Amino acid sequence: MRSPWKIPFYDPRILRSSFFTPPPFQPFSRKRKKKIAVAHTYLRMARIPKNLDLIRKRVAVYTGKQFSSFLIKKFMLGRKFGEFIVI
């Protein structure tokens, strides 16, 4: 557990807005599914920044075996990524 007097740890890659860019458009692919931009992170102990631009963004967090993805909602801001992983 992190001491309360230390500053919270944020994943620096999540703070970049270019990290949430959608995948490139492929006009001739056979799969016509809608591709959603997903940010991948391995840091479950990192906090979700209290940045309102992150609301309704999809994040995939590594559980040790696979990536578990979820949408960031308003009540999740300031909490850790690992709190919302269902194994």
Protein Blocks (a to p, Z undefined) as FASTA:
>chain_A
ZZfkbccdddfklmpmklmpccdddfkbfblcdcddddddfblkbccddbfklgopacdd
dehjaccdddddfklgopafklmccZZ
